[in-house]
């Protein structure tokens, strides 16, 4: 069979592009390395609960264009992300808001909270003198010592695997402080977890399944495109275009060396309880325990779950090594410079488009990667 497009990767970027190409009559082959489609948004049903297998994913956007697009395929349940921070057994609301400040300092009014933060920032500025030299100094200058020590330091050091004093300041350019009693983590207008048009709560599987449900789209699972590229060459010689969403350095055989990522390790557990922690996401902000958060997946369903059990995921940051799943690009100056070398190679590739988080070596929220795929489709189809 002849294909117009070979899409490497079936995450949101690849699936959205494949759908748009098929809609216009183009034959598409989607090649997926994993045994399932969906990339990191894939969910697995366990005891009637869609378990997010690669970390929690909450769709949120302020783009009406993106929201109306995804709502063609699925409905959303209106889930609002309101995580809780656990610091040595004491709980604080996130993001930093008046509930957080009341728990931390006993303040009641925004003026009182603002005054505490201002005093701590002034004290920090006097001690640091000049531009912040690392993430620790940057964070304290933004929100003061109490919030930094309680809610930022331990979590960040676990996430990055090194002391905050050794991390560059640019990682934290701003820390939102809300002087309202509002626990909604995102400011975006639209938010939720997908449910199928028939009401089935299977997470993102309905969305990806609907995007790829077209007779013009063929999907091959469990296939490593780079290892088996030889058998795809005949399609390329026929004028097919590759949409590549894998790691850009891997595509070029790591010619200039490896780009750096942070990895993740997930520890999943079934618990014979209908409610383990009372919230979908609880962040652990001290250096111990070693995991950064516990996700309780049934709470994403907003009570629409009849299971007598619950599933949790403990999320551990990890050093990334070649062959591991790559999650967070390490966008320091060294890696930015290395990526630019690969980007120059990419420009010379004929009939290959690099896109998505790994193809562009940058972190994308789901709405942004959806928008990017739509823009790419519009520009080349």
Helices and strands as residue ranges (DSSP letters): E 5-8, H 12-23, E 28-32, G 39-41, E 43-46, E 49-52, E 59-61, H 64-70, E 75-76, E 84-87, E 90-93, H 98-105, H 110-128, H 135-143, H 145-147, I 148-152, H 153-160, G 164-166, G 169-171, E 190-192, E 194-195, H 205-211, E 217-221, G 229-232, H 233-237, E 241-244, H 248-251, E 261-271, E 281-284, E 293-296, G 297-301, E 310-319, E 328-329, H 333-348, E 352-354, H 356-359, H 366-380
